[in-house]
Amino acid sequence: MHDLAFHLLLFLFLAAFIAGFIDSIAGGGGMITVPAMLLAGLPPLETLGTNKLQSLFGSGSASLAYAKAGHVDLKSQLPMALLSLAGGAIGAVVATVVPGDVLRAVLPFLLIGIALYFALKPNVADLDRAQRITPFIFGLTIVPAIGFYDGIFGPGTGSFFMLAFIALAGFGVLKATAHTKLLNFGSNLGGFLVLAWYGVVLWKVGLMMGVGQFAGAQLGSRFAMKRGAKIIKPLLVITCIALAIRLLADPANPVRVWLGF
């Protein structure tokens, strides 16, 4: 366990609070917490493990808030959450032995594509539309696949769930957001269990940040439920673009390494 000064702990708590607020609405909280932990001096592997722990509080908090307001039925969605958990666990195992260079190279462009989809598609709103895939097939294929991605890499998972729910399941924006948080909780839990088994979780830091995540997610989910698609859609676009820029700005990004700049 790294002993951190009080000002660094406060910094991480505030970062987690802000991340929880943003993540409960549009996803992408990891783009705040992961750099914050690295900046505070935490080792990279412990940062990933600890981030899974504190993320559980944010996605769990948001799931409870949306369920309490009637936007998601936790009991009926439990099978999908378990499939997401399984995908996240398998992905985390694979992540310990397989380098993620291809994912890091492709992800920024996928995020830009998602941002353009939501920015340019005029009929993305809070109303449900026709399904393009049955719930059974959706749960059996799309959910564990995105959960697997969360376990093996992670950034943008919420955006991918949102896109899948809206484009394939026919959900409105607010309903998609509510269901995304539950499945994100499942994939977070799957990845966390594996990383905790490998002993790369800093418990005190993760639990302290978890309190910040929980509070931020409560505030963010309530804000999203009041404003609906009017706030979720633009924030999702901004979050995807910001995450893509941050990934491409990293000197270690495979695209920059391959191109030599």
Accessible surface in RSA format (square Angstrom, percent):
REM  Atomic radii and reference values for relative SASA: ProtOr
REM  Chains: A
REM  Algorithm: Lee & Richards
REM  Probe-radius: 1.40
REM  Slices: 20
REM RES _ NUM      All-atoms   Total-Side   Main-Chain    Non-polar    All polar
REM                ABS   REL    ABS   REL    ABS   REL    ABS   REL    ABS   REL
RES MET A   1   116.01  60.1  50.21  33.2  65.80 156.7  49.92  42.4  66.10  87.6
RES HIS A   2    77.97  42.6  72.51  50.4   5.46  14.0  56.59  58.3  21.38  24.9
RES ASP A   3   140.71  98.6 107.50 107.0  33.21  78.5  38.83  91.4 101.88 101.6
RES LEU A   4    29.85  16.6   9.75   7.0  20.09  50.5  11.67   8.2  18.18  48.9
RES ALA A   5    49.49  45.5  33.26  51.3  16.23  36.9  44.89  63.2   4.59  12.2
RES PHE A   6   156.18  78.1 146.80  90.9   9.39  24.4 148.06  89.8   8.13  23.3
RES HIS A   7   121.36  66.3 115.35  80.2   6.01  15.4  85.44  88.1  35.92  41.8
RES LEU A   8    47.02  26.2  47.02  33.6   0.00   0.0  47.02  33.0   0.00   0.0
RES LEU A   9    53.68  29.9  53.13  38.0   0.55   1.4  53.47  37.6   0.21   0.6
RES LEU A  10    84.97  47.3  81.10  58.0   3.86   9.7  84.73  59.5   0.24   0.6
RES PHE A  11    77.02  38.5  72.90  45.2   4.12  10.7  76.46  46.4   0.56   1.6
RES LEU A  12     0.00   0.0   0.00   0.0   0.00   0.0   0.00   0.0   0.00   0.0
RES PHE A  13    61.63  30.8  61.63  38.2   0.00   0.0  61.63  37.4   0.00   0.0
RES LEU A  14    92.36  51.4  92.26  66.0   0.11   0.3  92.26  64.8   0.10   0.3
RES ALA A  15     8.05   7.4   4.35   6.7   3.70   8.4   7.46  10.5   0.59   1.6
RES ALA A  16     0.00   0.0   0.00   0.0   0.00   0.0   0.00   0.0   0.00   0.0
RES PHE A  17    62.86  31.5  62.86  38.9   0.00   0.0  62.86  38.1   0.00   0.0
RES ILE A  18    89.65  51.0  88.50  65.9   1.15   2.8  89.65  64.6   0.00   0.0
RES ALA A  19     0.00   0.0   0.00   0.0   0.00   0.0   0.00   0.0   0.00   0.0
RES GLY A  20     0.25   0.3   0.00   N/A   0.25   0.3   0.05   0.1   0.20   0.5
RES PHE A  21    53.57  26.8  53.57  33.2   0.00   0.0  53.57  32.5   0.00   0.0
RES ILE A  22    31.57  18.0  31.57  23.5   0.00   0.0  31.57  22.7   0.00   0.0
RES ASP A  23    24.52  17.2  24.52  24.4   0.00   0.0   3.58   8.4  20.94  20.9
RES SER A  24     1.81   1.5   0.27   0.4   1.54   3.6   1.41   3.0   0.41   0.6
RES ILE A  25     0.77   0.4   0.18   0.1   0.58   1.4   0.18   0.1   0.58   1.6
RES ALA A  26     1.46   1.3   0.00   0.0   1.46   3.3   1.46   2.1   0.00   0.0
RES GLY A  27     1.18   1.5   0.00   N/A   1.18   1.5   0.42   1.1   0.76   1.7
RES GLY A  28     8.68  10.7   0.00   N/A   8.68  10.7   4.69  12.9   3.99   8.9
RES GLY A  29     2.16   2.7   0.00   N/A   2.16   2.7   1.83   5.0   0.33   0.7
RES GLY A  30    27.38  33.8   0.00   N/A  27.38  33.8  17.32  47.5  10.07  22.5
RES MET A  31    32.05  16.6  23.60  15.6   8.46  20.1  21.23  18.0  10.83  14.3
RES ILE A  32    40.16  22.9  33.92  25.3   6.24  15.0  37.75  27.2   2.41   6.5
RES THR A  33     0.27   0.2   0.27   0.3   0.00   0.0   0.00   0.0   0.27   0.4
RES VAL A  34    27.79  18.3  27.79  25.2   0.00   0.0  27.79  24.1   0.00   0.0
RES PRO A  35    40.39  29.4  34.70  31.6   5.68  20.7  37.45  30.9   2.94  18.2
RES ALA A  36     6.56   6.0   3.29   5.1   3.27   7.4   5.98   8.4   0.58   1.5
RES MET A  37     0.00   0.0   0.00   0.0   0.00   0.0   0.00   0.0   0.00   0.0
RES LEU A  38    80.55  44.9  64.73  46.3  15.83  39.8  65.07  45.7  15.48  41.7
RES LEU A  39   141.91  79.0 113.76  81.4  28.15  70.8 119.10  83.6  22.82  61.4
RES ALA A  40     8.97   8.2   0.00   0.0   8.97  20.4   1.86   2.6   7.10  18.8
RES GLY A  41    49.07  60.5   0.00   N/A  49.07  60.5  32.85  90.1  16.22  36.3
RES LEU A  42     5.09   2.8   0.00   0.0   5.09  12.8   0.05   0.0   5.04  13.6
RES PRO A  43    41.40  30.2  35.22  32.1   6.19  22.5  41.40  34.2   0.00   0.0
RES PRO A  44    95.89  69.9  94.42  86.1   1.46   5.3  95.22  78.6   0.67   4.1
RES LEU A  45    95.69  53.3  93.12  66.6   2.58   6.5  94.03  66.0   1.67   4.5
RES GLU A  46    43.71  25.1  43.71  33.1   0.00   0.0   4.81   9.3  38.90  31.8
RES THR A  47     0.65   0.5   0.65   0.7   0.00   0.0   0.65   0.9   0.00   0.0
RES LEU A  48    88.25  49.1  86.47  61.9   1.78   4.5  86.86  61.0   1.39   3.7
RES GLY A  49     0.00   0.0   0.00   N/A   0.00   0.0   0.00   0.0   0.00   0.0
RES THR A  50     0.00   0.0   0.00   0.0   0.00   0.0   0.00   0.0   0.00   0.0
RES ASN A  51    18.21  12.6  18.21  17.6   0.00   0.0   0.00   0.0  18.21  17.6
RES LYS A  52    19.84   9.7  19.84  12.2   0.00   0.0  14.15  12.7   5.69   6.1
RES LEU A  53     8.51   4.7   8.51   6.1   0.00   0.0   8.51   6.0   0.00   0.0
RES GLN A  54     0.28   0.2   0.28   0.2   0.00   0.0   0.00   0.0   0.28   0.2
RES SER A  55    19.11  16.1  16.60  22.1   2.51   5.8   8.45  18.0  10.66  14.9
RES LEU A  56    19.71  11.0  18.11  13.0   1.60   4.0  18.33  12.9   1.38   3.7
RES PHE A  57    64.75  32.4  58.89  36.5   5.86  15.2  64.68  39.2   0.07   0.2
RES GLY A  58     2.67   3.3   0.00   N/A   2.67   3.3   1.95   5.4   0.71   1.6
RES SER A  59     1.07   0.9   0.56   0.7   0.51   1.2   0.77   1.6   0.30   0.4
RES GLY A  60    13.63  16.8   0.00   N/A  13.63  16.8  13.35  36.6   0.28   0.6
RES SER A  61     1.11   0.9   0.00   0.0   1.11   2.6   0.00   0.0   1.11   1.6
RES ALA A  62     0.02   0.0   0.02   0.0   0.00   0.0   0.02   0.0   0.00   0.0
RES SER A  63     5.25   4.4   5.25   7.0   0.00   0.0   5.25  11.2   0.00   0.0
RES LEU A  64   101.34  56.4  98.07  70.2   3.26   8.2  98.25  69.0   3.09   8.3
RES ALA A  65     5.27   4.8   0.39   0.6   4.88  11.1   3.33   4.7   1.95   5.2
RES TYR A  66     0.00   0.0   0.00   0.0   0.00   0.0   0.00   0.0   0.00   0.0
RES ALA A  67    24.47  22.5  10.25  15.8  14.22  32.3  10.52  14.8  13.95  37.0
RES LYS A  68   177.91  86.8 140.78  86.4  37.13  88.4 101.46  91.3  76.46  81.4
RES ALA A  69    55.98  51.5  20.52  31.7  35.46  80.7  32.82  46.2  23.16  61.3
RES GLY A  70    64.45  79.5   0.00   N/A  64.45  79.5  31.52  86.5  32.93  73.7
RES HIS A  71    56.80  31.0  46.92  32.6   9.88  25.3  31.77  32.7  25.02  29.1
RES VAL A  72     8.68   5.7   0.00   0.0   8.68  20.9   4.50   3.9   4.18  11.4
RES ASP A  73    86.09  60.3  74.92  74.6  11.16  26.4  33.48  78.8  52.61  52.5
RES LEU A  74    59.57  33.2  53.64  38.4   5.93  14.9  53.82  37.8   5.75  15.5
RES LYS A  75   178.24  87.0 164.45 100.9  13.79  32.8 113.00 101.7  65.24  69.5
RES SER A  76    67.92  57.4  41.04  54.8  26.88  61.9  45.72  97.4  22.20  31.1
RES GLN A  77    33.59  18.8  33.47  24.5   0.12   0.3   0.69   1.5  32.90  25.0
RES LEU A  78    94.09  52.4  93.72  67.0   0.37   0.9  94.09  66.1   0.00   0.0
RES PRO A  79    81.87  59.7  77.93  71.0   3.95  14.3  80.89  66.8   0.98   6.1
RES MET A  80    28.03  14.5  27.97  18.5   0.05   0.1  27.92  23.7   0.10   0.1
RES ALA A  81     8.21   7.5   7.59  11.7   0.62   1.4   8.21  11.6   0.00   0.0
RES LEU A  82    98.19  54.7  94.07  67.3   4.12  10.4  94.29  66.2   3.90  10.5
RES LEU A  83    59.92  33.4  59.42  42.5   0.50   1.3  59.84  42.0   0.08   0.2
RES SER A  84     0.00   0.0   0.00   0.0   0.00   0.0   0.00   0.0   0.00   0.0
RES LEU A  85    41.97  23.4  41.97  30.0   0.00   0.0  41.97  29.5   0.00   0.0
RES ALA A  86    43.62  40.1  39.82  61.4   3.80   8.6  43.60  61.4   0.02   0.0
RES GLY A  87     3.57   4.4   0.00   N/A   3.57   4.4   3.33   9.1   0.24   0.5
RES GLY A  88     0.00   0.0   0.00   N/A   0.00   0.0   0.00   0.0   0.00   0.0
RES ALA A  89    23.55  21.7  23.41  36.1   0.14   0.3  23.55  33.2   0.00   0.0
RES ILE A  90   101.64  57.8  99.91  74.4   1.72   4.2 101.60  73.2   0.03   0.1
RES GLY A  91     0.00   0.0   0.00   N/A   0.00   0.0   0.00   0.0   0.00   0.0
RES ALA A  92     0.72   0.7   0.44   0.7   0.27   0.6   0.72   1.0   0.00   0.0
RES VAL A  93    72.65  47.8  72.65  65.8   0.00   0.0  72.65  63.1   0.00   0.0
RES VAL A  94    39.27  25.8  38.73  35.1   0.54   1.3  39.27  34.1   0.00   0.0
RES ALA A  95    41.66  38.3  19.43  30.0  22.23  50.6  20.23  28.5  21.42  56.8
RES THR A  96    57.65  41.0  19.54  19.8  38.11  90.8  27.35  36.7  30.30  45.8
RES VAL A  97   116.43  76.6  82.22  74.4  34.20  82.4  91.28  79.3  25.15  68.2
RES VAL A  98    71.87  47.3  66.14  59.9   5.73  13.8  67.37  58.5   4.50  12.2
RES PRO A  99   107.00  78.0  83.38  76.0  23.62  85.9  94.87  78.3  12.13  75.4
RES GLY A 100    10.79  13.3   0.00   N/A  10.79  13.3   6.34  17.4   4.45  10.0
RES ASP A 101    62.31  43.6  61.97  61.7   0.34   0.8  10.92  25.7  51.39  51.3
RES VAL A 102   105.45  69.4 104.87  94.9   0.59   1.4 105.06  91.3   0.39   1.1
RES LEU A 103    52.52  29.2  52.06  37.2   0.46   1.2  52.14  36.6   0.38   1.0
RES ARG A 104    81.76  34.3  81.76  41.7   0.00   0.0  25.54  34.9  56.22  34.1
RES ALA A 105     6.73   6.2   5.60   8.6   1.13   2.6   5.60   7.9   1.13   3.0
RES VAL A 106    67.13  44.2  65.38  59.2   1.75   4.2  67.13  58.3   0.00   0.0
RES LEU A 107     1.94   1.1   1.29   0.9   0.65   1.6   1.77   1.2   0.17   0.5
RES PRO A 108     0.00   0.0   0.00   0.0   0.00   0.0   0.00   0.0   0.00   0.0
RES PHE A 109   110.09  55.1 100.18  62.1   9.90  25.8 101.03  61.3   9.05  25.9
RES LEU A 110    87.63  48.8  83.34  59.6   4.29  10.8  85.76  60.2   1.88   5.0
RES LEU A 111     0.11   0.1   0.11   0.1   0.00   0.0   0.11   0.1   0.00   0.0
RES ILE A 112    57.27  32.6  57.27  42.7   0.00   0.0  57.27  41.2   0.00   0.0
RES GLY A 113    35.76  44.1   0.00   N/A  35.76  44.1  29.30  80.4   6.46  14.5
RES ILE A 114     7.22   4.1   5.64   4.2   1.58   3.8   6.50   4.7   0.72   2.0
RES ALA A 115     1.52   1.4   1.13   1.7   0.40   0.9   1.52   2.1   0.00   0.0
RES LEU A 116    93.14  51.9  92.24  66.0   0.90   2.3  92.59  65.0   0.55   1.5
RES TYR A 117    59.36  27.7  48.51  27.6  10.85  28.2  56.51  42.5   2.86   3.5
RES PHE A 118     0.74   0.4   0.74   0.5   0.00   0.0   0.74   0.5   0.00   0.0
RES ALA A 119    52.34  48.1  23.91  36.9  28.43  64.7  28.23  39.7  24.11  63.9
RES LEU A 120   134.50  74.9 111.63  79.9  22.87  57.5 115.40  81.0  19.10  51.4
RES LYS A 121    54.70  26.7  50.60  31.0   4.10   9.8  17.09  15.4  37.61  40.1
RES PRO A 122   123.44  90.0  91.97  83.8  31.47 114.4  99.80  82.4  23.63 146.9
RES ASN A 123    78.28  54.0  63.00  60.9  15.28  36.8  40.89  98.4  37.39  36.1
RES VAL A 124     7.09   4.7   0.20   0.2   6.89  16.6   1.13   1.0   5.96  16.2
RES ALA A 125    45.89  42.2  42.13  65.0   3.77   8.6  42.14  59.3   3.76  10.0
RES ASP A 126    63.46  44.5  48.40  48.2  15.07  35.6  24.97  58.8  38.49  38.4
RES LEU A 127   145.18  80.9 140.71 100.7   4.47  11.2 142.10  99.8   3.08   8.3
RES ASP A 128    79.10  55.4  52.51  52.3  26.59  62.9  27.86  65.6  51.24  51.1
RES ARG A 129    76.94  32.3  56.20  28.6  20.75  49.4  48.34  66.1  28.61  17.3
RES ALA A 130    89.33  82.1  64.32  99.3  25.01  56.9  75.54 106.4  13.79  36.5
RES GLN A 131   100.78  56.4  72.86  53.3  27.91  66.5  22.67  48.2  78.11  59.2
RES ARG A 132   180.22  75.7 140.22  71.5  40.00  95.2  45.75  62.5 134.47  81.5
RES ILE A 133    37.00  21.1  26.60  19.8  10.40  25.1  34.60  24.9   2.39   6.5
RES THR A 134    75.46  53.7  73.86  74.9   1.59   3.8  72.18  97.0   3.28   5.0
RES PRO A 135    76.18  55.5  70.43  64.2   5.75  20.9  74.75  61.7   1.43   8.9
RES PHE A 136   144.59  72.3 132.61  82.1  11.98  31.2 141.34  85.7   3.24   9.3
RES ILE A 137    74.27  42.3  74.27  55.3   0.00   0.0  74.27  53.5   0.00   0.0
RES PHE A 138     2.13   1.1   2.13   1.3   0.00   0.0   2.13   1.3   0.00   0.0
RES GLY A 139     3.73   4.6   0.00   N/A   3.73   4.6   3.73  10.2   0.00   0.0
RES LEU A 140    94.38  52.6  80.51  57.6  13.87  34.9  80.52  56.5  13.86  37.3
RES THR A 141    66.18  47.1  56.57  57.4   9.61  22.9  60.59  81.4   5.60   8.5
RES ILE A 142    43.57  24.8  43.43  32.4   0.14   0.3  43.57  31.4   0.00   0.0
RES VAL A 143     0.00   0.0   0.00   0.0   0.00   0.0   0.00   0.0   0.00   0.0
RES PRO A 144    30.27  22.1  28.85  26.3   1.42   5.2  29.17  24.1   1.10   6.8
RES ALA A 145    59.97  55.1  45.03  69.5  14.94  34.0  53.40  75.2   6.57  17.4
RES ILE A 146    19.44  11.1  17.69  13.2   1.75   4.2  19.44  14.0   0.00   0.0
RES GLY A 147     0.00   0.0   0.00   N/A   0.00   0.0   0.00   0.0   0.00   0.0
RES PHE A 148    71.89  36.0  71.89  44.5   0.00   0.0  71.89  43.6   0.00   0.0
RES TYR A 149    24.71  11.5  23.90  13.6   0.81   2.1  24.71  18.6   0.00   0.0
RES ASP A 150     5.01   3.5   4.80   4.8   0.22   0.5   0.00   0.0   5.01   5.0
RES GLY A 151     8.39  10.3   0.00   N/A   8.39  10.3   0.00   0.0   8.39  18.8
RES ILE A 152    26.03  14.8  14.42  10.7  11.61  28.0  14.47  10.4  11.56  31.4
RES PHE A 153    38.99  19.5  20.72  12.8  18.28  47.6  23.84  14.5  15.16  43.4
RES GLY A 154    13.32  16.4   0.00   N/A  13.32  16.4   8.32  22.8   5.00  11.2
RES PRO A 155    34.87  25.4  26.27  23.9   8.60  31.3  34.36  28.4   0.50   3.1
RES GLY A 156     3.25   4.0   0.00   N/A   3.25   4.0   0.23   0.6   3.03   6.8
RES THR A 157     5.31   3.8   3.51   3.6   1.79   4.3   3.51   4.7   1.79   2.7
RES GLY A 158     3.57   4.4   0.00   N/A   3.57   4.4   0.45   1.2   3.12   7.0
RES SER A 159     1.60   1.4   1.60   2.1   0.00   0.0   0.00   0.0   1.60   2.2
RES PHE A 160    33.74  16.9  31.18  19.3   2.56   6.7  31.41  19.0   2.33   6.7
RES PHE A 161     0.00   0.0   0.00   0.0   0.00   0.0   0.00   0.0   0.00   0.0
RES MET A 162     3.09   1.6   3.09   2.0   0.00   0.0   2.90   2.5   0.19   0.2
RES LEU A 163    46.75  26.0  46.75  33.4   0.00   0.0  46.75  32.8   0.00   0.0
RES ALA A 164     8.72   8.0   5.04   7.8   3.68   8.4   8.50  12.0   0.22   0.6
RES PHE A 165     1.86   0.9   1.86   1.2   0.00   0.0   1.86   1.1   0.00   0.0
RES ILE A 166     2.65   1.5   2.05   1.5   0.60   1.4   2.05   1.5   0.60   1.6
RES ALA A 167    21.64  19.9  17.22  26.6   4.42  10.1  18.82  26.5   2.82   7.5
RES LEU A 168    57.19  31.9  57.16  40.9   0.03   0.1  57.19  40.2   0.00   0.0
RES ALA A 169    10.22   9.4   8.18  12.6   2.05   4.7   8.49  12.0   1.73   4.6
RES GLY A 170     1.98   2.4   0.00   N/A   1.98   2.4   1.21   3.3   0.78   1.7
RES PHE A 171    28.68  14.3  27.50  17.0   1.18   3.1  27.50  16.7   1.18   3.4
RES GLY A 172     1.12   1.4   0.00   N/A   1.12   1.4   1.12   3.1   0.00   0.0
RES VAL A 173     1.36   0.9   1.36   1.2   0.00   0.0   1.36   1.2   0.00   0.0
RES LEU A 174    21.08  11.7  21.08  15.1   0.00   0.0  21.08  14.8   0.00   0.0
RES LYS A 175    71.33  34.8  69.94  42.9   1.39   3.3  35.74  32.2  35.60  37.9
RES ALA A 176     0.00   0.0   0.00   0.0   0.00   0.0   0.00   0.0   0.00   0.0
RES THR A 177     0.75   0.5   0.74   0.8   0.01   0.0   0.75   1.0   0.00   0.0
RES ALA A 178     0.00   0.0   0.00   0.0   0.00   0.0   0.00   0.0   0.00   0.0
RES HIS A 179    10.65   5.8  10.24   7.1   0.40   1.0   3.47   3.6   7.18   8.4
RES THR A 180     0.72   0.5   0.72   0.7   0.00   0.0   0.72   1.0   0.00   0.0
RES LYS A 181     2.48   1.2   2.48   1.5   0.00   0.0   2.16   1.9   0.32   0.3
RES LEU A 182    16.81   9.4  16.81  12.0   0.00   0.0  16.81  11.8   0.00   0.0
RES LEU A 183     1.06   0.6   1.06   0.8   0.00   0.0   1.06   0.7   0.00   0.0
RES ASN A 184    10.62   7.3  10.62  10.3   0.00   0.0   0.26   0.6  10.36  10.0
RES PHE A 185    64.70  32.4  64.70  40.1   0.00   0.0  64.70  39.2   0.00   0.0
RES GLY A 186     2.60   3.2   0.00   N/A   2.60   3.2   2.60   7.1   0.00   0.0
RES SER A 187     0.00   0.0   0.00   0.0   0.00   0.0   0.00   0.0   0.00   0.0
RES ASN A 188    10.46   7.2  10.46  10.1   0.00   0.0   0.00   0.0  10.46  10.1
RES LEU A 189    47.24  26.3  47.24  33.8   0.00   0.0  47.24  33.2   0.00   0.0
RES GLY A 190     0.00   0.0   0.00   N/A   0.00   0.0   0.00   0.0   0.00   0.0
RES GLY A 191     0.03   0.0   0.00   N/A   0.03   0.0   0.03   0.1   0.00   0.0
RES PHE A 192    18.07   9.0  18.07  11.2   0.00   0.0  18.07  11.0   0.00   0.0
RES LEU A 193    92.06  51.3  84.58  60.5   7.48  18.8  84.94  59.7   7.12  19.2
RES VAL A 194    19.73  13.0  16.82  15.2   2.91   7.0  19.73  17.1   0.00   0.0
RES LEU A 195    17.14   9.5  17.14  12.3   0.00   0.0  17.14  12.0   0.00   0.0
RES ALA A 196    29.06  26.7  12.44  19.2  16.62  37.8  13.30  18.7  15.76  41.7
RES TRP A 197   219.70  88.2 189.39  91.7  30.31  71.2 167.20  89.1  52.51  85.2
RES TYR A 198   117.13  54.7  89.01  50.6  28.12  73.2  66.44  49.9  50.68  62.5
RES GLY A 199    60.52  74.6   0.00   N/A  60.52  74.6  31.81  87.3  28.71  64.3
RES VAL A 200    12.30   8.1  12.15  11.0   0.15   0.4  12.30  10.7   0.00   0.0
RES VAL A 201    12.16   8.0   0.62   0.6  11.54  27.8   0.62   0.5  11.54  31.3
RES LEU A 202    15.68   8.7  14.04  10.0   1.65   4.1  15.68  11.0   0.00   0.0
RES TRP A 203   128.20  51.4 124.76  60.4   3.44   8.1 104.16  55.5  24.04  39.0
RES LYS A 204   151.72  74.0 143.15  87.8   8.57  20.4  91.13  82.0  60.59  64.5
RES VAL A 205     0.80   0.5   0.00   0.0   0.80   1.9   0.80   0.7   0.00   0.0
RES GLY A 206     0.00   0.0   0.00   N/A   0.00   0.0   0.00   0.0   0.00   0.0
RES LEU A 207    82.82  46.1  81.46  58.3   1.35   3.4  81.96  57.6   0.86   2.3
RES MET A 208    47.86  24.8  40.44  26.8   7.42  17.7  45.83  39.0   2.03   2.7
RES MET A 209     0.00   0.0   0.00   0.0   0.00   0.0   0.00   0.0   0.00   0.0
RES GLY A 210     0.00   0.0   0.00   N/A   0.00   0.0   0.00   0.0   0.00   0.0
RES VAL A 211    89.14  58.7  86.52  78.3   2.61   6.3  88.30  76.7   0.84   2.3
RES GLY A 212     0.00   0.0   0.00   N/A   0.00   0.0   0.00   0.0   0.00   0.0
RES GLN A 213     5.61   3.1   5.61   4.1   0.00   0.0   0.00   0.0   5.61   4.3
RES PHE A 214    84.53  42.3  84.53  52.4   0.00   0.0  84.53  51.2   0.00   0.0
RES ALA A 215    42.48  39.1  34.41  53.1   8.07  18.4  38.92  54.8   3.56   9.4
RES GLY A 216     0.00   0.0   0.00   N/A   0.00   0.0   0.00   0.0   0.00   0.0
RES ALA A 217     0.68   0.6   0.68   1.0   0.00   0.0   0.68   1.0   0.00   0.0
RES GLN A 218    38.35  21.4  38.35  28.0   0.00   0.0  21.31  45.4  17.04  12.9
RES LEU A 219    95.21  53.0  91.85  65.7   3.35   8.4  94.24  66.2   0.97   2.6
RES GLY A 220     0.00   0.0   0.00   N/A   0.00   0.0   0.00   0.0   0.00   0.0
RES SER A 221     0.00   0.0   0.00   0.0   0.00   0.0   0.00   0.0   0.00   0.0
RES ARG A 222   101.97  42.8 100.49  51.2   1.48   3.5  46.70  63.8  55.27  33.5
RES PHE A 223    69.95  35.0  67.25  41.7   2.70   7.0  69.39  42.1   0.57   1.6
RES ALA A 224     0.00   0.0   0.00   0.0   0.00   0.0   0.00   0.0   0.00   0.0
RES MET A 225    43.50  22.5  22.27  14.7  21.23  50.6  21.21  18.0  22.29  29.5
RES LYS A 226   176.67  86.2 139.41  85.5  37.26  88.7  88.52  79.7  88.15  93.9
RES ARG A 227   115.04  48.3 105.59  53.8   9.45  22.5  28.80  39.4  86.24  52.3
RES GLY A 228     4.84   6.0   0.00   N/A   4.84   6.0   4.41  12.1   0.43   1.0
RES ALA A 229    14.56  13.4  12.69  19.6   1.87   4.3  12.75  18.0   1.81   4.8
RES LYS A 230   167.30  81.6 144.58  88.7  22.71  54.1  96.19  86.6  71.11  75.7
RES ILE A 231    37.27  21.2  37.16  27.7   0.11   0.3  37.27  26.8   0.00   0.0
RES ILE A 232     0.00   0.0   0.00   0.0   0.00   0.0   0.00   0.0   0.00   0.0
RES LYS A 233    43.17  21.1  42.49  26.1   0.68   1.6  24.60  22.1  18.57  19.8
RES PRO A 234    57.73  42.1  52.02  47.4   5.71  20.8  57.69  47.6   0.04   0.3
RES LEU A 235    33.55  18.7  32.42  23.2   1.13   2.8  33.24  23.3   0.31   0.8
RES LEU A 236     0.52   0.3   0.52   0.4   0.00   0.0   0.52   0.4   0.00   0.0
RES VAL A 237    28.83  19.0  28.77  26.0   0.06   0.1  28.83  25.1   0.00   0.0
RES ILE A 238   109.35  62.2 106.03  79.0   3.32   8.0 108.78  78.3   0.57   1.5
RES THR A 239     3.29   2.3   2.44   2.5   0.85   2.0   1.64   2.2   1.65   2.5
RES CYS A 240     0.63   0.5   0.03   0.0   0.61   1.4   0.61   1.5   0.03   0.0
RES ILE A 241    60.92  34.7  60.92  45.4   0.00   0.0  60.92  43.9   0.00   0.0
RES ALA A 242    36.98  34.0  28.56  44.1   8.42  19.2  32.90  46.3   4.07  10.8
RES LEU A 243     2.42   1.3   2.42   1.7   0.00   0.0   2.42   1.7   0.00   0.0
RES ALA A 244     1.12   1.0   1.12   1.7   0.00   0.0   1.12   1.6   0.00   0.0
RES ILE A 245   108.48  61.7 106.49  79.3   1.99   4.8 107.83  77.7   0.64   1.7
RES ARG A 246    83.18  34.9  77.04  39.3   6.14  14.6  45.84  62.6  37.35  22.6
RES LEU A 247    16.16   9.0  15.38  11.0   0.78   2.0  15.80  11.1   0.36   1.0
RES LEU A 248    51.82  28.9  47.45  33.9   4.37  11.0  47.65  33.5   4.17  11.2
RES ALA A 249    58.75  54.0  41.84  64.6  16.91  38.5  48.36  68.1  10.39  27.5
RES ASP A 250    64.69  45.3  58.93  58.7   5.76  13.6  17.92  42.2  46.77  46.6
RES PRO A 251   103.00  75.1  91.06  83.0  11.93  43.4  92.18  76.1  10.82  67.2
RES ALA A 252    71.59  65.8  54.30  83.8  17.29  39.3  59.95  84.4  11.64  30.8
RES ASN A 253     3.05   2.1   1.95   1.9   1.10   2.6   1.10   2.6   1.95   1.9
RES PRO A 254     5.57   4.1   2.97   2.7   2.60   9.4   5.57   4.6   0.00   0.0
RES VAL A 255    24.78  16.3  23.91  21.6   0.87   2.1  24.78  21.5   0.00   0.0
RES ARG A 256    57.33  24.1  56.74  28.9   0.59   1.4   4.99   6.8  52.34  31.7
RES VAL A 257    91.76  60.4  71.81  65.0  19.96  48.1  78.37  68.1  13.39  36.3
RES TRP A 258   158.98  63.8 122.90  59.5  36.07  84.7 105.33  56.2  53.64  87.0
RES LEU A 259   123.32  68.7  91.95  65.8  31.38  78.9  97.01  68.1  26.31  70.8
RES GLY A 260    66.05  81.4   0.00   N/A  66.05  81.4  33.31  91.4  32.74  73.3
RES PHE A 261   138.93  69.5 105.33  65.2  33.60  87.4 130.00  78.8   8.93  25.6
END  Absolute sums over single chains surface
CHAIN  1 A    11641.3       9784.5       1856.8       8977.1       2664.2
END  Absolute sums over all chains
TOTAL         11641.3       9784.5       1856.8       8977.1       2664.2
